[in-house]
Amino acid sequence: MSSVSVEEIPYRLREELKRLDLSIAAAARQAGESSSQRLKDVLSGRQKCPVELLARLETMGVDISYVLSGRINSTATAAAQVVDGAPIAVEASPSPGMAKISLYDVEGAAGAGRSLEGERIEGQLYFPEAQLAALGISPANVAGVKVCGDSMLGTLDDGDWVLVDLANRDPRREGVFLLSVSGERRIKRVQRLAGGALYLISDNEHYKPEMIKPEEMREVEILGRCEIRIGRVS
């Protein structure tokens, strides 16, 4: 388990309120607070969150285990294959036959650098080794990356985690890939075109496709194929 800093608690609490689509005022009201000031102080890091407030937030659906430890609660997650939505078992603690997968504190759609090596690990999840093997995935070559933004809405939503097979970088097998484009990480559906160009497609129809011409390929690196979606369940 990775070490957890107290300074990260307000950040994760804000994440949980966003997941539940709660404003600070609405969360404070539902938690029985007379005003939103104490919650604002907690979220800004000016005040530690009192135990009784944590308990009330938990009754509202906030994953307190995640807020305090950085580990995603297995009861608050669901995993499925990206390609067809077939369910995949997932646990938050080790057991026989389960492979540990690290979840990296990076955003899939942004962040400098091409490699995930050296990035801070936010947590771990465990997946059946047999299921991963059936998908042709080696646990040694998999990393969990958080999805940022709505460009892949419906396939991968903002705040989801996605398991990326870092050993599968061949765009001839069409699918959803994690790429580095001019140093920026992106998650897109990739098609390889005649002549060596790449077509980057967002599943959200509000985003236009992008063509990477052969002469621009030096700015692009495919980091891996997105295989398993891990969504938070409210």
Secondary structure, 3 states (H helix, E strand, C coil): CCCCCCCHHHHHHHHHHHHCCCCHHHHHHHCCCCCCHHHHHHHHCCCCCCHHHHHHHHHCCCCHHHHHHCCCCHHHEEEEECCCCCEECCECCCCCCEEEEEEEEEECCECCCCCCCCCCEEEEEEEEHHHHHHCCCCHHHEEEEECCCCCCCCCCCCCCEEEEECCCCCCCCCEEEEEEECCEEEEEEEEECCCCCEEEECCCCCCCCEEECHHHHHHEEEEEEEEEEEEECC
